[in-house]
Amino acid sequence: MAEDHVMRKNFFVLVTTSLVMGFSTCAAHAADTGLDPAAPGAARSLAARGPLALSAAAEPGSLHWAFETGVPLGLTRRDAAGRLRPVTGPWRLDAFVNAVHDREDAATAAGLGYALRLEHARERNAVWLGLSRGGSRADGVPEARLRLGAGVAHAFSGVHAEVEWVASSVLFRDERSRTYAYAMQDSAGTWVPRDTSVIEPSNHGAFWNTAQGTLRWRAGRLSLATVGGLSMGEGVSARPWAQGMVEWQLTRRVLLLGSLGERPAPSLAFHTEAHPRSMIGIQFAPWSTKGWAMNSSLVPSAQAWKTQFEPPDRLIVRVHLRDVSNAEISGDFTDWKPVALERLHGGWWYTVLRVPPGIHRVQLRLDGGAWQSPPGLPRADDGPGGPSGTLVVLGAHD
Amino acid sequence: MNRALPLVAVLVLMLAPAARAGDEASDEARLGARLAPDVARQVAVLVQEARAAGLPTDPLVARAFEGASRGADAAGIVGGVRRQAGAQAAARGALGNGSQPDEIVAGASALLAGVPADSLARLRLARPGGSLVIPLVVLCDLVARGVPADAASVAVVTAARAGATDNVLLRIRERIHTGIENGGAPAGTTGEVVRQWLRVTAGHGRHGEGAGGESKRKTP
């Protein structure tokens, strides 16, 4: 009971600290991580996913949930535009705290785990090295004192392959019976041999190893993966296992996950989003970037355009955008200088401009891409910078 | 009051050249601030010529800035301004000397998009008393969406001649977009949407309704 209380207290302290540090560094980071979303492992990067992820999964009769927060420990500097840029190039160092609750240990508090992962990611290759401690464990599974993990990933055309190895130092907490033999003198003065058995705690450590391989194929918002491996170690027989996974990127922040098959605890130590058994679940990462989401599935787009003219020359522009980190507008009324749009809620962005009544040409740029005509406006294609929209300001709502 | 009129006229005559000189100085300062000196000088000459001809000059300055901001070279910037000035002159010629500046600008865009000049003249005849800004914007937009210039011209002139108001024209344009986005051939879709609107308005016995619900008829 006291142990549970201490664990809960530690958990909340760690979560609070991580969230504060995560928001201050990672959220600012999230706008532009500099990550190549196609790089293997980029989707797992904390810099891309943001400081917080919540996942829940269910199978008939039980629920599995996981909470993960983390801090990118890589150094950053501000560039001329005031954006944070990593100075460590392809190196990333992330620290994670996760809490996982599963039906197998439903009677206890959430299993608390800590992980540190150093990753070196290039365009098509990534290697990582990690340390992890704690985490959820099912009944009968020994406690992991420390796990050392390493992985190599490579992106082939459309397929990501990853090989990982996790070595676990596990602690068996069991009881041992000892028999003590002794002699006692009876009333006649004869020594009579006796013995007694005592049950006493006996902890002993062992090494377990898990080797696993993953093949992942992605197309648009869909990802299909298969992971298989072999777990072996002292005191247990080698056990092969396999799991198939399907993921659907619903939005930038929401990922739907399904799994079929089982995977052991060491295999989950560096993949908190993964499921231990056949389940259907959802992961929510509120501060994620496009780098976290599946490659090419989220294309920035302008959905709707609204203006409101306030005489004599004030024009309120609202644009509904999807999967956009930054947006700019330019037109003859800005002397074709880009003006940043401000983010509102619900995907709407806005700005207020000085635009006199008349006929104007206007363009939008999303996430630094090509200039384009705003949605719904009459288009003119005769400019040097691509299609522009024709904005007619009549002196009232247009 | 009557005694003051000659004085006002004299003041206007005295101040008009000063105002024009002020505009010129302002344009030159703006051009000099954004463009290389040589390019700014060439553009300023074109702007002065346009002003002398009574054509709108803001679109020329804007066209130069657009070229500069999109990375066009000096020849591209000056060429773009020259094309715009030429199109504006041609648009005014087609639409008539009494055309409003916005009509001239919209007409220039239509000409640059490939609309024949006689289509602009026919549009003026179809709507002699009203503004042609929206019809010309719609015409330009249809061409940008892939409707052949001739077919777009026929559609807009036909609708305008039948009394389509600006809002109706904008709704016709939206219907054409929808049809094209759903896989319709641009020319065929345009013709079909306009024919459908004509049938509906004829059925209602009132022009200007059907596509947009406006009941006010503009008689040519």
Interface residues (C-beta under 8 A of the other chain):
Chain A: S330 D332 D335 W336 K337 P338 G358 I359 R361 W371 P378 R379 A380 D381 D382 G383 P384 G385 G386 P387 T390 V392
Chain B: R30 R34 D58 P59 A62 R63 F65 E66 G67 A68 S69 R70 A72 G76 G80 P101 D102 V105 A106 S109 L112 A113 V133 I134 V137 V138 C140 D141 A144 R145 R173
